[in-house]
Amino acid sequence: MEKTNTSGNQIMWLRRITHDDSINSIARRTKIPYATLYKRYQSNELATDEIITIARCYGINPINALVDTGVISTDEASGVRGENSLRLCSIDAIAQEIVRRSNESMNAPLAGLNES
């Protein structure tokens, strides 16, 4: 699994999602100090927590932001899959899904009854 080269990508991402807002405007909106953002522009690299803060302040999903800036890969962002995702669900949510599936199967036409 290969990560994207982030050199310069992060600042391009920042400019794109902020619609080229000034550093001062971004600093005010995100509460990240102006001096910090200025240094980030100079180095062409943002810290991960700054990417998350900026994304949230500009209405961007932080996970998408981390992928777009090359901090994590798409595979890493896809998260928990399959049976492991059940561990993240509440008992109520699991029970509701069981009931939904049960109702769905009861309402489904019986296969093979009309076949000759």
N, C-alpha and C positions, 0 to 999 in steps of 0.2 A: 504494500500500500504506500503509494508515493504522495507526499504533500507538495502543494504548489509552492513555487518560489515566491516569497512574499515581498521581495525587494521592490519598492515603489507601488506595488498593488494596493497596499493599505491606504496610502494617501490618495491614490486614484479613486478608491472606493469611498473614502471620506468626502472627497470633492463631489463625487457623483450623488451620494445620498443627502448631502447638505446643500445641493444645488449651488456649489461654489460659495457658500457663506464665508465670511471673513473669519479668521482665527478668533478674533475678539467676540464675534457673534456666537460661534460654536462654544467658546469658553463660557460665555454667559448662560447659554441654554443648557449646557451639560454640567456646569459647576466644576469643570476641569480647569485648573489654573492656566491662564494665558501662556505663561512661561513654559509650562509642560507641553502644551500643544505646539508652541513654536519650535521647541526642541524636536518634537515628533515629526513636524514638517521637514526640518533640516535633515533628520536621519532617515526619513521615508519609512518609518516603522512605528506602529502604535502598540501599546501594551494591551494584552488580552482584556483586562478589566476596563480599559478605556474603550475598546471596540464595543464591548457589551453595553457600557454606559451610553455611548454615542448612539448605538442602535436603538436602545430603548427610548432615548430622548427624541429621536427622529421617526419613531413608529415602525422600526424595522425589527423583525424577529432576530433575537441575538444569535440563535443557532445558524440561521442563514448568513448573518454577518460574519461569523467565525469561518464559515465555509468560503464565502466570497473573498475574504481577506487571506485565505490560505492557512489559517491557524490550525484548522482541522480539515480532514478530508470528508468527502460526501459519505463514504462508508462509515466513518466514525460518527457522523451526524445522524445516520439512520437509526442509531440507538438500539434499544432492546427489541428483540424480535421474538415472535412465537410464544412458546410457553413461558418464557422468562417475563414477558410483559404482564402476565397474570399476577405476578407478585406486586406489581404497581397498582393494581385495581383493588378497590374496596370489596368487602364481602357483598355489600348491597349491589354494587355494579356487576359483579359476577353473577349473582342471583337473578338480577334483571335480564342479563344476557341469556341465561339458561331458560328463563320463562319465555323470552322473545323467540328463541330458537325452537322451543317446544311448541309454541303457538304457530309458528311458521310451518313446522313439519305437519301439524295437525290439519292445517288449512291447505296444504299442498295436495294436488290431485294424486290419487294412488296410481302408481306406475303399473302398467300391464293389465289393468282391468278391462279396458276396451279393446285389447288386442285379440285378434282371432287366430 
